[in-house]
Amino acid sequence: MFELSLEEYESLRSQFATLKKRRGGRQYLPMVFTEHGFAMLSSVLNSERQFA
C-alpha cells in the first residue's frame, strides 16, 4: 500500500466524471494498493486464519 502523489491523484480524478470535489478539499492523498498487494490482501481476507 502506498500514497498517491498529487499528480497521480489529479490524473485519476480527471478520469472519473462522477467524483465531486468536497467542500474544503482533501486533507490527505488517498492510499492505494498495487495489483499484487490487492491479491495478497484478498487471499488473507478469504482465509480461515483471518480472525486468529
Buried (B, 14 or more C-beta within 10 A) or exposed (E): EEEBEEEBBEEEBEEEEEEEEEEEEEEEEEEBEEEEEEEEEEEEEEEEEEEE
